[in-house]
Amino acid sequence: MRITAKGQVTIPAAIREKAGLLPHTEVDFVIRGGAVVLVAAKGAQKKPTRGHLLTRRLRGSATVRMSTDEILSLTRGDDD
């Protein structure tokens, strides 16, 4: 992995997911011994749950406007 001319580096997806690093997550860099460590910024929220991650990813992605009753009717196979 290389640092770009702008000082940027890509964090691999597996590491981002395991650490709960979502887009727009505030982070800080800390030097510990001879290593640079990426840490959540002070005041940052705790790691989001899997449910929160899924909800964030899906929010606003619906393309069909249906009521809850209509959706349940379709999933249950109810006949009108």
N, C-alpha and C positions, 0 to 999 in steps of 0.2 A: 504494500500500500504506500502511496506517495502523497505528499502534501503538495497542493497545487501552488501556482505562482501567487494566488490570492491568499494562501495560508489555509485553504480548505482541505478537509479529508472526509471521505464517505465512511460512515459507521455502517458495517454490514447489517442487513435486515435482521438476522438471527440475534445479534447482540442488542439491537434496538428493541426488539420484541421482548427479549428476556429481561432487559432493564426497564421496560415500560417507557421508553423514550418515543413519544409521539411528536408529530410535527408541531412546532411552536413551543416545545418544552424548553424552559429556561435551564441552562447548565452553566457550571463554572469549571475551570481547570485549576487543579491544585498540584503543586510539586511535592511529592513524598519520596524522600531519598533521591534516587536518580530517575524516578519515573514521573510521568505526567498522568494524573488521574482525572477523569471526567466525573463530576459529581452533580447531583441535582442542586440547583441554586437555592440559597437560603430562602425560606418562605414558600418554596415549591411544594405542591401537593404530593401526597403519598402516591405510590405506584397504583395506577388505575387497575381495577379488576378486569377480568376477561369480558364480563358483561358490559362494562363501561366502554371498553375498546370496540366491541361489536356495535354498540349503540351509536357511538361517535362515527364509526365508519359508514353505517347505514343511514344515519340521519339525513333527511332531505333527498334520498335517492328514489323514493316512490314515484312512479309515473302514472298510476291509475288512482283516481279518487273514488274510494269505496268506504262505506261505513263499516264499523266493526261488525255489525250484524251480517252485512253482505259477505264480508271476508269469512266469518265463522260458518255461514251457510255453505260457501264454496268448499271450505276445508272439511266440513262434515259430510258433504254430499247430499245435503237437504234438497228435496225437490219442492219447487214452488207450486 
